[in-house]
Amino acid sequence: MATSAGFTPTWAKTYFYPNTTKNAIYVIIVGAGLTGLAIGLGLKKRGISYVILERQLERDRSWGVTISWSRPNLEKLLPSGILARLHECTPDPSWFLKEDKGSEEAIVLSDGQNKETLVNIPLPGAFRLNIKKTKRLWSQYVNIKEGKRVSSVEVTPDLPIVVCDDGSREHGSVTIGAECSGSQIRRWLLGKLAEPEVLPCTMLYLTVQYSAEHTAALDRMVHPVIDVGIHPKGMYMGFFLLDKPDLRQPETWSYYILSSWSEKFRVDGEKDLNRFQSLQARMDDWAEPFASGVAWAPKDLEVKEDVMKIWSPSPWNNYSGSITLAGGAAHSMTWHAFQFIKAIETVVRGEAPLQAAIEAYEKDVIARGVKEVAISKAQMESAHNHSSYKNSHVARHGVDPVA
C-alpha cells in the first residue's frame, strides 16, 4: 500500500510489509475532547504516529474541570511547549502562576444555607482548566482532521477501518474512541449495552457575566478552585470562575454555575416555569456567593439543561486489540489517557503484542471504571441529601481515585 508519490507510511509497512518495520503503530483517535487531545499529545511526545478525527473542534459551550491527583500524569503527557503555557488554559492565569497559594489549593464543600464548611479537602497542586481555552491551545500541537463524523468501523483481518459520514476512510493499527459519553465507537462495539443510565435529577448550567460592581463583589466571595454548596432542600450548586480575560475589566470576566436537584424535590408549579425561573424559585434561602450569583444574573440568560447520565463499563470485543475506548467513552469518571499510551509504548518497544497490551489496559479501565461509576452515582445521591453528605465518599476519602 503506497501513496501516489510512492511513499509507504510506517504503519502500513507493519501490516502490508511485515518484514520491513517491526512494531510500528498508527493510532486513530476518535474525538478531540481533553482525553483525545491528551492521548494525541502523549503519542506525539513519544514519536508514535496518530491522527485525531473530530466532528467539530470549536463549540460555543464551555465549562471547567479540576485537575488534582491526575496532575503528575498530565505533566508526563504534555510536551514542554504546552506545559510552559498551561497557565493560559486556566480561568485565572495570575492565580495559577502565584507561588504561595496557601490554603487556597483545596475543594471547599459547604452548607448552602449558612455557608458552614462541611468538608475542606486540601489538594496541593490542584487547579482548574477552562475547557474551551484548553482545547484551543492543545489542538495547535496535534494532528487533527476536523469535520470527520464517524459513522462506522470496518474490521478486516489486518486492521480496523474507520468510516466517516463524508465517505472518507482512515486505516490504522488501533482505533480508540474518546468522544465522551455519546461515543459512536462505544455504540458500535456494544449496541444497546452502550446506552447510559439517566439519573433522576434536574441539572442546569449557566455561563454568566455580571456588571463590574457585581463581579468585584463575587471575586471577593468565590473560592479560586471549587466552591460547592449542599442545601437541605435537596440541592447541589457549584460556583466557579470560568475566565478572566482582562484583569482590569471585571465586566469581561465570566463564571460558571452548575446546579442540580433530585426529581423528588420538585416544587409545586415548577413544570410551568422556564429553567432559569425554576432555579430562581429555589434560591430564597441560599447563602453567598450562590444567592447573589443567581440573583445578579441577567434576566434573559440562556440556561442550558443537561441530563445527568452514567455508564458503567462492561467488557467489549476489542477485535484482537484493534479497537478500544478511553475517557468518558469508557466510563463517566477518570482519564485513562496515560494508561493507554503506556500500553502502546510496550508494543512499540516490542515488549508485548498489540492484543495483549490493549487487553491489559482494558482490564484496568473496566475494573476501576465499574468502582468509580458506582461511587459517582452514590455521590450524586448524597449531594442531594444534606443530612447524609458528611458520610459520603468524598467527605470521608477525598477525590483520589479508587485503587
Beta strands, then each sheet from edge to edge (+ up, - down):
strand 1: 26-30
strand 2: 49-54
strand 3: 64-67
strand 4: 106-111
strand 5: 117-122
strand 6: 127-130
strand 7: 144-146
strand 8: 150-155
strand 9: 160-164
strand 10: 169-171
strand 11: 174-177
strand 12: 197-198
strand 13: 201-208
strand 14: 226-231
strand 15: 235-243
strand 16: 254-262
strand 17: 304-306
strand 18: 309-310
strand 19: 323-325
sheet 1: 7+ 2+ 1+ 11+ 19+
sheet 2: 3+ 6-
sheet 3: 5+ 4- 14- 15+ 16- 13+ 17-
sheet 4: 8+ 9- 10+
sheet 5: 12+ 18-
end
